[in-house]
Amino acid sequence: MEAETGLQFETGWTTLGARPAAFEIQRAVETALARGARERSHLAFFATLAHELRTPLTSIRGYLETLIDEDLDPETTRRFLETSRSEALRMGRLLDGLFDASALEVRLPADEDATGDLQAAIAAALNAVAPIAISRRTVISQFACDLAPIALETDRMTQILVNLLENAIKHGAEAGRICISVAPEVPGAARVSIDDDGPGIPEDERATIFALARRGTTARAAGSGLGLALVRLLLERVGGTVEVETSPLGGARFRLRVPLRRP
């Protein structure tokens, strides 16, 4: 695993001899703390990898189980198979990207030439979350407009939208409503809003839910606390932002500012 990822793991105890000097104790403590921080970073990386792969795997499993259990018409069968193949290819691209640089840290410079299709990302995300939306009888409405290409890869934008839509479906009301809308915000940026009719997020938690491994007190479903952190990190990498506020539907509204790619 170390050879494949470039990450080195350190294990063991930090020991001191009898009657160590004060500076030796301090140095040993600093060494142990630094090693612990590196190990936590490595564990967080693989937790993120598992989290990001779980979504396309769940989507593929949902479509395949439907194909096995239901007698579908040829057109629907082909569409389900094509979506499963698309999700499998996206898994491969996610693996490539996550092993190149931890999506949790995203310290490498962003690709200044990266370009993506926002409408394609929305369509892919809606296909990916369709099984879980159907299982909870959630209705998703879409309102969009034509915009220039975004300054973020389509796969990355899909990753962001899937995290937010899954979050809205899981924590929203059973047989509830979700609305995703796109509109120009300012010259050079698009505004993407995702609204749900769940319990919402208290004002005193809106700044902290984007931190690693933090979950809101109103969360209704299990989760790792990594999805929202990834959303913020991936957007900030290209100069975008994400905020949360109260939705007109009564729940939470996640408002994204996504930079556009001008010719």
C-alpha positions as CSV (number, residue, x, y, z in Angstrom):
1,M,0.0,0.0,0.0
2,E,2.8,2.4,0.8
3,A,4.4,1.9,-2.6
4,E,1.1,2.6,-4.3
5,T,0.1,5.7,-2.4
6,G,3.5,7.3,-1.5
7,L,2.3,7.5,2.1
8,Q,4.6,6.1,4.8
9,F,3.2,4.8,8.1
10,E,5.0,5.0,11.4
11,T,4.0,2.8,14.3
12,G,5.4,2.0,17.7
13,W,6.2,3.7,21.0
14,T,8.4,6.6,21.9
15,T,10.6,5.5,24.7
16,L,13.1,7.2,27.0
17,G,16.0,5.9,29.0
18,A,16.3,6.2,32.8
19,R,16.5,9.8,34.2
20,P,16.2,11.6,30.9
21,A,17.1,15.2,30.7
22,A,14.3,17.8,30.4
23,F,15.2,18.6,26.8
24,E,15.1,14.9,25.9
25,I,11.6,14.7,27.3
26,Q,10.5,17.7,25.3
27,R,12.0,16.4,22.1
28,A,10.5,13.0,22.6
29,V,7.1,14.5,23.2
30,E,7.4,16.7,20.1
31,T,8.4,13.7,18.0
32,A,5.5,11.6,19.3
33,L,3.0,14.4,18.6
34,A,4.3,14.9,15.1
35,R,4.1,11.2,14.4
36,G,0.6,11.1,15.7
37,A,-0.4,14.0,13.5
38,R,1.0,12.3,10.4
39,E,-0.8,9.1,11.3
40,R,-4.1,10.8,11.8
41,S,-3.6,12.6,8.4
42,H,-3.0,9.2,6.7
43,L,-6.0,7.6,8.3
44,A,-8.2,10.6,7.3
45,F,-7.0,10.2,3.8
46,F,-8.1,6.6,3.6
47,A,-11.4,7.4,5.4
48,T,-12.0,10.0,2.7
49,L,-11.2,7.5,-0.1
50,A,-13.7,5.0,1.4
51,H,-16.3,7.8,1.7
52,E,-15.9,8.9,-1.9
53,L,-16.0,5.4,-3.3
54,R,-19.1,4.4,-1.3
55,T,-21.4,6.7,-3.3
56,P,-20.8,5.3,-6.8
57,L,-20.7,1.8,-5.3
58,T,-24.1,2.4,-3.7
59,S,-25.5,3.7,-7.0
60,I,-24.2,0.7,-9.0
61,R,-25.6,-1.7,-6.5
62,G,-28.9,0.0,-6.5
63,Y,-29.3,-0.2,-10.3
64,L,-28.1,-3.8,-10.5
65,E,-30.4,-4.9,-7.7
66,T,-33.3,-3.3,-9.6
67,L,-32.3,-5.0,-12.8
68,I,-32.2,-8.4,-11.0
69,D,-35.5,-7.9,-9.0
70,E,-37.7,-6.1,-11.6
71,D,-38.9,-7.0,-15.0
72,L,-37.9,-3.8,-16.8
73,D,-38.4,-2.8,-20.4
74,P,-35.3,-2.9,-22.7
75,E,-35.0,0.9,-22.8
76,T,-34.9,1.2,-19.0
77,T,-32.6,-1.7,-18.7
78,R,-30.1,-0.2,-21.1
79,R,-30.3,3.2,-19.3
80,F,-29.6,1.5,-15.9
81,L,-26.6,-0.4,-17.4
82,E,-25.2,2.8,-19.0
83,T,-25.5,4.6,-15.7
84,S,-23.8,1.8,-13.8
85,R,-21.0,1.8,-16.3
86,S,-20.7,5.6,-16.0
87,E,-20.5,5.3,-12.2
88,A,-17.8,2.6,-12.5
89,L,-15.7,4.8,-14.8
90,R,-16.2,7.7,-12.3
91,M,-14.9,5.4,-9.5
92,G,-11.7,4.9,-11.6
93,R,-11.2,8.6,-12.1
94,L,-11.9,9.2,-8.3
95,L,-9.2,6.7,-7.4
96,D,-6.7,8.3,-9.8
97,G,-7.4,11.7,-8.3
98,L,-7.5,10.7,-4.7
99,F,-4.2,8.8,-4.9
100,D,-2.5,11.7,-6.7
101,A,-3.3,14.0,-3.8
102,S,-5.4,13.7,-0.8
103,A,-8.8,15.3,-1.4
104,L,-8.8,16.2,2.3
105,E,-5.7,18.4,2.0
106,V,-5.9,19.6,-1.6
107,R,-2.6,21.4,-1.1
108,L,-1.4,21.0,-4.7
109,P,-2.0,24.0,-7.0
110,A,-5.3,23.8,-8.9
111,D,-5.2,23.1,-12.6
112,E,-5.5,26.6,-14.1
113,D,-6.8,25.1,-17.3
114,A,-9.4,22.8,-15.7
115,T,-12.8,23.1,-17.4
116,G,-16.1,21.4,-16.6
117,D,-19.7,21.2,-17.7
118,L,-22.1,22.2,-14.9
119,Q,-25.2,20.8,-16.6
120,A,-23.4,17.4,-17.2
121,A,-22.3,17.4,-13.6
122,I,-25.9,17.9,-12.4
123,A,-27.2,15.2,-14.7
124,A,-24.6,12.7,-13.5
125,A,-25.2,13.6,-9.8
126,L,-29.0,13.1,-10.2
127,N,-28.4,9.7,-11.8
128,A,-26.0,8.8,-9.0
129,V,-28.4,9.6,-6.2
130,A,-31.6,8.3,-7.9
131,P,-31.6,4.9,-6.1
132,I,-31.5,6.5,-2.6
133,A,-34.0,9.2,-3.6
134,I,-36.4,6.5,-4.8
135,S,-36.0,4.5,-1.6
136,R,-37.0,7.5,0.4
137,R,-39.6,8.7,-2.1
138,T,-37.9,12.0,-2.4
139,V,-38.8,14.3,-5.3
140,I,-36.0,16.4,-6.8
141,S,-36.8,19.4,-8.9
142,Q,-34.2,21.1,-11.1
143,F,-34.1,24.7,-12.3
144,A,-31.1,25.6,-14.4
145,C,-29.9,28.1,-17.0
146,D,-27.2,28.0,-19.7
147,L,-23.8,29.1,-18.4
148,A,-20.2,29.2,-19.6
149,P,-18.0,26.2,-18.6
150,I,-17.0,26.1,-15.0
151,A,-13.4,26.3,-13.7
152,L,-13.6,22.8,-12.2
153,E,-13.5,19.4,-13.7
154,T,-16.9,17.8,-14.3
155,D,-16.1,14.8,-12.2
156,R,-15.1,17.1,-9.2
157,M,-18.3,19.1,-9.6
158,T,-20.3,15.9,-9.7
159,Q,-18.5,14.8,-6.6
160,I,-19.6,18.0,-4.8
161,L,-23.2,17.8,-6.0
162,V,-23.5,14.1,-5.0
163,N,-22.3,14.8,-1.5
164,L,-24.8,17.7,-1.1
165,L,-27.7,15.8,-2.7
166,E,-27.1,12.7,-0.7
167,N,-26.9,14.9,2.4
168,A,-30.2,16.5,1.6
169,I,-32.0,13.2,0.8
170,K,-30.7,11.4,4.0
171,H,-31.5,14.3,6.4
172,G,-34.6,15.6,4.6
173,A,-38.1,14.5,5.2
174,E,-39.4,11.1,4.1
175,A,-41.2,11.6,0.8
176,G,-39.8,15.1,0.9
177,R,-38.7,17.6,-1.6
178,I,-35.3,18.9,-2.8
179,C,-34.7,21.6,-5.3
180,I,-31.4,22.3,-7.1
181,S,-31.2,25.6,-9.0
182,V,-28.5,27.3,-11.0
183,A,-28.3,31.0,-11.9
184,P,-25.6,33.6,-12.6
185,E,-24.4,35.3,-9.5
186,V,-21.8,37.8,-10.5
187,P,-19.7,38.2,-13.6
188,G,-17.4,35.2,-13.7
189,A,-19.3,32.9,-11.3
190,A,-22.5,30.8,-11.1
191,R,-24.7,30.3,-8.0
192,V,-25.9,26.8,-7.3
193,S,-28.5,26.3,-4.6
194,I,-29.7,23.0,-3.1
195,D,-32.7,23.3,-0.9
196,D,-34.4,20.6,1.3
197,D,-37.3,20.4,3.7
198,G,-35.5,18.7,6.6
199,P,-34.8,20.1,10.1
200,G,-32.3,22.7,8.8
201,I,-29.0,23.6,10.5
202,P,-28.9,25.8,13.6
203,E,-27.2,29.1,13.1
204,D,-24.5,28.4,15.7
205,E,-23.4,25.3,13.7
206,R,-23.3,26.7,10.2
207,A,-19.7,27.7,10.4
208,T,-18.5,24.4,11.9
209,I,-20.3,21.7,9.9
210,F,-17.7,22.1,7.1
211,A,-14.9,21.0,9.4
212,L,-13.5,17.5,9.2
213,A,-15.4,14.8,11.1
214,R,-18.1,17.3,12.3
215,R,-21.8,16.6,12.0
216,G,-24.7,18.8,12.9
217,T,-26.9,18.1,15.9
218,T,-30.0,17.8,13.6
219,A,-28.4,15.1,11.4
220,R,-30.9,12.2,11.1
221,A,-28.7,9.6,9.4
222,A,-25.3,8.1,10.0
223,G,-22.3,9.6,8.3
224,S,-18.6,10.1,8.5
225,G,-18.6,13.9,8.7
226,L,-16.3,14.1,5.6
227,G,-18.7,15.0,2.8
228,L,-19.2,18.7,3.6
229,A,-15.5,19.2,4.4
230,L,-14.7,17.8,0.9
231,V,-17.3,20.1,-0.7
232,R,-15.7,23.2,0.9
233,L,-12.1,22.1,0.1
234,L,-12.7,21.3,-3.5
235,L,-14.5,24.6,-4.1
236,E,-12.0,26.7,-2.2
237,R,-9.2,25.1,-4.3
238,V,-10.6,26.9,-7.4
239,G,-11.7,30.1,-5.6
240,G,-15.3,29.0,-5.0
241,T,-17.3,29.1,-1.8
242,V,-20.1,27.2,0.0
243,E,-22.5,28.6,2.6
244,V,-25.6,27.3,4.4
245,E,-28.7,29.2,5.3
246,T,-32.4,28.6,5.9
247,S,-34.3,27.2,2.9
248,P,-37.7,28.5,1.7
249,L,-38.7,24.8,1.9
250,G,-38.1,24.9,5.6
251,G,-34.8,23.0,5.8
252,A,-31.3,23.9,4.8
253,R,-30.1,25.7,1.7
254,F,-26.5,25.1,0.6
255,R,-25.4,27.9,-1.6
256,L,-22.4,27.4,-3.9
257,R,-20.4,30.0,-5.7
258,V,-18.7,28.3,-8.6
259,P,-16.2,30.2,-10.8
260,L,-16.8,30.1,-14.5
261,R,-14.1,29.4,-17.1
262,R,-14.0,32.4,-19.6
263,P,-12.4,31.9,-23.0
